[in-house]
Amino acid sequence: MNENKKSPWLKGVIISAVLVALPPLAGLIPTLIGMLRAFRAIEAAGTLDKTELSQAISSSLWATMVGLGVSSLAVIPLVICVVGLIVERRRQRADDSRR
């Protein structure tokens, strides 16, 4: 294989790793915003309504849950690509040692 050409398995590892790492982080941003809004609303009202607080917290956690779900699913192609890359590199070494 040409040294300048990246393996499709390596490209898959890179893309999958990004899809594993970024969605949970992206999901945390709306979660934090939702939590801040919930606590500001409580502060503005001057009272603590447990039902409203639990609903606000629950709705703000959806973004984190979606991010973790996407991330969890992206682990599957990541593992497949890592295994493919390992097999490819072993074959390359075997071919190089025969020469």
C-alpha positions as CSV (number, residue, x, y, z in Angstrom):
1,M,0.0,0.0,0.0
2,N,1.2,3.5,-0.8
3,E,2.5,5.1,2.4
4,N,0.9,8.5,1.5
5,K,-2.6,7.0,1.0
6,K,-4.6,6.6,4.2
7,S,-6.2,3.3,4.9
8,P,-10.0,3.3,4.6
9,W,-10.0,1.6,8.0
10,L,-7.9,4.4,9.5
11,K,-10.4,6.9,8.1
12,G,-13.2,4.9,9.6
13,V,-11.4,4.9,13.0
14,I,-11.0,8.7,12.9
15,I,-14.6,9.4,11.9
16,S,-16.0,6.9,14.4
17,A,-13.9,8.2,17.2
18,V,-15.2,11.7,16.5
19,L,-18.8,10.4,16.6
20,V,-18.1,8.7,19.9
21,A,-16.5,11.7,21.5
22,L,-18.5,14.7,20.3
23,P,-22.2,13.9,20.8
24,P,-22.1,13.6,24.6
25,L,-20.2,16.9,24.8
26,A,-22.7,18.6,22.4
27,G,-25.6,17.2,24.5
28,L,-24.2,18.7,27.6
29,I,-24.5,22.2,26.4
30,P,-28.3,22.3,26.0
31,T,-28.6,20.3,29.3
32,L,-26.6,22.9,31.2
33,I,-28.6,25.7,29.6
34,G,-31.9,23.9,30.6
35,M,-30.7,23.4,34.2
36,L,-29.7,27.0,34.5
37,R,-33.1,28.1,33.2
38,A,-34.8,25.8,35.6
39,F,-33.0,27.1,38.6
40,R,-33.4,30.7,37.5
41,A,-37.2,30.1,37.2
42,I,-37.2,28.8,40.8
43,E,-35.2,31.7,42.0
44,A,-37.5,34.2,40.2
45,A,-40.6,32.5,41.7
46,G,-39.2,32.5,45.2
47,T,-40.6,29.1,45.9
48,L,-39.5,25.5,45.3
49,D,-42.1,23.5,43.4
50,K,-40.8,20.0,43.3
51,T,-43.0,19.0,40.4
52,E,-41.9,21.9,38.2
53,L,-38.2,21.4,39.2
54,S,-38.3,17.7,38.3
55,Q,-40.0,18.4,35.0
56,A,-37.5,21.0,34.1
57,I,-34.6,18.8,35.0
58,S,-36.1,15.9,33.1
59,S,-36.6,17.8,29.9
60,S,-33.1,19.3,30.0
61,L,-31.5,15.9,30.3
62,W,-33.0,14.7,27.0
63,A,-30.1,16.3,25.1
64,T,-27.6,14.4,27.1
65,M,-29.5,11.2,26.6
66,V,-29.6,11.7,22.8
67,G,-25.9,12.5,22.8
68,L,-25.0,9.4,24.8
69,G,-27.2,7.3,22.5
70,V,-25.5,8.5,19.4
71,S,-22.1,8.0,21.0
72,S,-23.0,4.4,22.1
73,L,-24.1,3.5,18.6
74,A,-20.9,4.9,17.1
75,V,-18.8,2.5,19.2
76,I,-19.9,-0.3,17.0
77,P,-18.3,1.0,13.8
78,L,-15.3,2.2,15.8
79,V,-14.6,-1.4,17.0
80,I,-15.2,-2.8,13.5
81,C,-12.8,-0.2,12.0
82,V,-10.1,-0.8,14.7
83,V,-10.2,-4.5,14.1
84,G,-10.1,-4.0,10.3
85,L,-7.1,-1.7,10.7
86,I,-5.3,-4.3,12.9
87,V,-5.9,-7.1,10.4
88,E,-4.7,-4.8,7.5
89,R,-1.5,-3.9,9.4
90,R,-0.8,-7.5,10.2
91,R,-1.2,-8.5,6.6
92,Q,1.1,-5.7,5.5
93,R,3.8,-6.8,8.0
94,A,3.4,-10.4,6.8
95,D,3.7,-9.3,3.2
96,D,6.8,-7.2,4.0
97,S,8.5,-10.0,5.8
98,R,8.0,-12.4,2.8
99,R,9.8,-10.0,0.5
